[in-house]
Amino acid sequence: MLNRVRVWIPGRIINAKNVSGLGLWKHRRMIRSARQLAANYLLKACLEQPRQHWPWGAMTPKRITFSAHLRRLLDDDSLPFALSPYRDALGDCGLIGKTAGTAHGPGRVMDAPGDGHHFIYQQQVAAASRGEAIGVEITVEAR
């Protein structure tokens, strides 16, 4: 039985709160585009899994590891913020639960501490001289 989904999402990881000179709308566009990119990669990985071997439902508690491959390491408080669009994309593609949306906005991704999921953040330097790619590897496992 399949017990893990692992997805590589290539691309530059930007901590939008520390980038100067960005207006509110440019900041929102950056986050939205990263979230949509991550959701597309995650959805593709989910669709490639054989449905009869899909191990868990959206509300089943999971251990989710984000491994960021960066040119420079981020502060420990900046890493979760920079990866929050990728975390929200887990709800968009159905790997973790999401509440129903309303006329006032989209639903809430069920990623609060009381929802049963455990999130782990890791980072490492990807050396350009060795041709290492930058991006995020997301691993989802049942708890």
Secondary structure, 3 states (H helix, E strand, C coil): CCCEEEEEEECCCCCHHHCCCCCHHHHHHHHHHHHHHHHHHHHHHHHCCCHHHCCCCCCCCEEEEEEEEECCCCCCCHHHHHCHHHHHHHHHCCCCCECCCECCECCCECCCHHHCCEEEEEEEECCHHHCCCCEEEEEEEEC
